[in-house]
Amino acid sequence: MNDDPGKATNRTVVTFAGELTARKNVGLLLDAFAGIGTGEARLLVVGAGPELHALRARAAARPTPEELAERIK
């Protein structure tokens, strides 16, 4: 897996770039992206603002695809 967002891959990268405020509702984007079964796609959020720490915590609380696979028996 390539964790360098600047390095070219065959993977689709959906990007949000902007101020991380409640008005932008990036949390909804996180929820939607997690809920659509994105496969190899990745979400890249670039920005700063008052919602930064809450969004990081929200994203960190989400299971990885590997963790989800382990839960399905």
MIZA-621869 format. One record per residue (C-alpha): residue in one letter; residue number from 1; x, y, z. Coordinates in pm, 1 decimal, always signed. Layout:
<atoms>
{'A', NUM, {X, Y, Z}}
...
</atoms>
This chain:
<atoms>
{'M', 1, {+0.0, +0.0, +0.0}}
{'N', 2, {+124.5, +345.8, -88.1}}
{'D', 3, {+61.9, +597.6, +192.0}}
{'D', 4, {+222.4, +885.5, +0.0}}
{'P', 5, {-72.0, +1084.6, -144.4}}
{'G', 6, {+164.4, +1257.3, -387.8}}
{'K', 7, {+282.5, +935.1, -549.7}}
{'A', 8, {+91.6, +810.7, -855.7}}
{'T', 9, {-105.4, +487.2, -822.1}}
{'N', 10, {-389.9, +315.1, -1002.8}}
{'R', 11, {-611.9, +389.2, -706.8}}
{'T', 12, {-891.3, +646.4, -718.4}}
{'V', 13, {-838.3, +933.1, -474.1}}
{'V', 14, {-1133.4, +1151.1, -377.4}}
{'T', 15, {-1005.0, +1483.3, -244.2}}
{'F', 16, {-1159.2, +1754.1, -28.7}}
{'A', 17, {-952.2, +2070.7, +3.2}}
{'G', 18, {-1086.7, +2355.0, +210.1}}
{'E', 19, {-1147.6, +2500.0, +551.4}}
{'L', 20, {-1254.4, +2238.3, +804.5}}
{'T', 21, {-1557.3, +2406.6, +958.0}}
{'A', 22, {-1897.2, +2277.4, +1065.9}}
{'R', 23, {-2051.7, +2461.0, +770.3}}
{'K', 24, {-1847.8, +2250.4, +523.7}}
{'N', 25, {-1980.6, +1929.4, +688.0}}
{'V', 26, {-1676.1, +1717.7, +603.8}}
{'G', 27, {-1803.1, +1467.9, +861.6}}
{'L', 28, {-2088.7, +1389.4, +624.7}}
{'L', 29, {-1832.2, +1325.4, +351.4}}
{'L', 30, {-1645.8, +1084.8, +583.7}}
{'D', 31, {-1968.8, +900.1, +663.5}}
{'A', 32, {-2076.3, +883.1, +298.8}}
{'F', 33, {-1737.3, +764.1, +180.9}}
{'A', 34, {-1727.1, +494.0, +447.6}}
{'G', 35, {-2080.5, +382.6, +365.8}}
{'I', 36, {-2047.2, +327.9, -8.0}}
{'G', 37, {-1793.4, +46.2, -2.1}}
{'T', 38, {-1516.1, +231.4, -181.2}}
{'G', 39, {-1291.0, -67.5, -244.3}}
{'E', 40, {-948.1, +60.3, -342.0}}
{'A', 41, {-1052.5, +427.2, -342.9}}
{'R', 42, {-910.9, +658.4, -77.9}}
{'L', 43, {-1037.1, +984.5, +68.4}}
{'L', 44, {-782.6, +1262.7, +110.3}}
{'V', 45, {-888.7, +1559.1, +323.5}}
{'V', 46, {-663.1, +1864.1, +305.2}}
{'G', 47, {-728.3, +2166.6, +521.0}}
{'A', 48, {-725.8, +2322.4, +862.5}}
{'G', 49, {-985.2, +2473.4, +1088.6}}
{'P', 50, {-1182.6, +2428.9, +1407.2}}
{'E', 51, {-1314.3, +2084.8, +1303.9}}
{'L', 52, {-969.4, +1933.7, +1237.0}}
{'H', 53, {-930.7, +1741.0, +1563.7}}
{'A', 54, {-1290.6, +1616.5, +1565.5}}
{'L', 55, {-1258.4, +1494.5, +1206.6}}
{'R', 56, {-930.3, +1317.3, +1282.3}}
{'A', 57, {-1092.5, +1141.3, +1577.8}}
{'R', 58, {-1396.5, +1049.4, +1368.9}}
{'A', 59, {-1180.1, +905.9, +1091.4}}
{'A', 60, {-959.0, +716.2, +1336.4}}
{'A', 61, {-1264.9, +554.4, +1495.5}}
{'R', 62, {-1364.3, +400.2, +1161.3}}
{'P', 63, {-1251.8, +43.4, +1099.5}}
{'T', 64, {-1007.4, -24.2, +818.8}}
{'P', 65, {-1118.3, -254.9, +533.9}}
{'E', 66, {-903.2, -527.3, +690.2}}
{'E', 67, {-1076.0, -484.7, +1025.2}}
{'L', 68, {-1416.2, -501.6, +856.4}}
{'A', 69, {-1317.9, -820.1, +673.9}}
{'E', 70, {-1222.2, -978.0, +1006.5}}
{'R', 71, {-1567.3, -901.7, +1145.7}}
{'I', 72, {-1745.6, -1085.9, +863.4}}
{'K', 73, {-1752.2, -1459.5, +930.1}}
</atoms>
